[in-house]
Amino acid sequence: MRMLDTFYKNYGKYPPMKSKSLLDHADIKAIAAAAEAEALKNNWAVTIAIVDDGGHLLHLNRLDGAAPISAHIAPSKANTAAMGRRESKVYEDMVNGGRMSFLSAPHLAGLLEGGVPIIKDGHCLGAVGVSGVKSNEDAQIARAGIAAIGL
């Protein structure tokens, strides 16, 4: 017997469906504005990418002076953070620690610090990825963006 059928038999109803928050357009705008403000405050030329929980690009902004390659790296970092449900630095540390097999992980191309997941109530809503300065500064910009929505 399936688990839900057993639950129904014992309690007379199925458990309620779980729900989670989603990023809306206002959230994306707030995150992007705060991340850009953090970068500009520090005179950092970066690209900022925001993705949803499936790693799909929702926003990309390459600031003046940012290297063209950063427009590819930032979305990859964001995608990695969203798909892995953890900061992309975790994967960088694994590889640097000798777990070279992680280089072959499917759909995880941004294995560098600078991708930060957006977590609310234990659920990943998406992620912010930044590229263009030192990796810890990229992550600083991403966190500043996320803080704009109170997370």
N, C-alpha and C positions, 0 to 999 in steps of 0.2 A: 504494500500500500504506500502511496506517495506521502511524503511528510505533511503536505498541506491537507490532504484528505484525512490523515490521522488527527491533525489539529482540529479540523472541522468536526469530526466524529466526537472528539472529547469536549470541545467547547461550544459547538453549535454555530460557529461563524469562522470565516477566514480572517487571518490577521490583517490589519490595515496596510495598504500599500505605503512603502516608504517614499519620502519626497526629499528633494534637496533644492538649494538655491541655484540660480543661474545668473551669469553676468548679463546685464542689459546694456543698452547703448550708453546710458548715463554713466554706468560703472566704467565702461571702456574709456569714455572721454575723461573721466576723473583720474583714472590710473595713468593714462597717457599724458595728461597735463602735468600731474605731479612728478612723473618720471622725467619729463622734459625739463621742468623747472629745476629739478635736482641736477641734471646734467649741465644746464646753462649756468646755474649758480657756481659750478665748479669749472666752467669753461671746458667741458668735455664734449668732444665731437663724437657722438655715438649714434647707433641705430637702435630703436626701441620697437620690440615686437610684442604683441599680445595675442594669445591663442585661447580657444575654448578648451573644455575638458577632454576633447578628442584630439587636440593638437592642431586644430584648423585655424588658420590665420584670420584674426579679426581686425588687427590694426598694425600698420608698419609706418614708422617715421624715421627717415635718415636725415639727421640734422646736418646743417652746413659743415663741411669739412670732414665728415665721417668717411672712412675708406669704403669704396664700393663693396668689398668682400663682407663688410659688416652687415650689409643688407641680406646676406645669405646666412651668416653665422647667428645673428640674433633670433630669427625665427626657428633655427635648429635648436638653439638652447631652450627657447620657450617650449617647443614641441617635446623635447626630452624631459623637461620638468613636468609638463602636464601628463604625458604618457606614463612616466615613472612615478608620478605622485610624490616627487621629492626634488630637492635642489639638484641641478645638473652637476654641481660640485661633487656630490656623492659618487657619481660615475667617474669623474676625473680622478678622484682619490683612489678609487678601485684600480683603475688602469695604472696610475702612478705607483700603487702598492704592489704591482706585479700581476694583477688579474687581466692579462692582455686579451683573454677570450671575450671580454666585454666590448672590444672593438668590433666584434662581429654581431652584436645584439641588433636585431631587426628594428628599424624605425627609430633608433636612438643615435642620431648623427651629431648632436651638439653636446659632446661629452666634455665640456669645459665649464668652469664656474661662470655664472652670469644668468642662469635660468632659475627662476624662483616660482614654485607653484602657488596658486591662490587657493587657500584652504579655508573652508567655513564649515563648522559643525562636523568636522571629520571627513568632509567631501571635497574633492578637488574640483574647483569651478573653472580652472584654466591656469595660465601661467604667463609670466612676463620674462622675456629674454632681452638682454642688452649686450651689445658688442661695440668695442671701439677704444676702450681704455684698459687699464689693468683689470683682471678678472674680478678681484674683490670690489673694485669700483663699479664695474658692471652690475654686480649683485646689489651694491648699495643703491644704485639708481632703480633697479627693479623693486627692491623693498620699499623705497620711498613712494613709488607708484602705488603699490598694494596698500600701503598705509593710508592712502587718500580715501579708501572705501572702508576704513576702520578695521582692517584685518592685518 
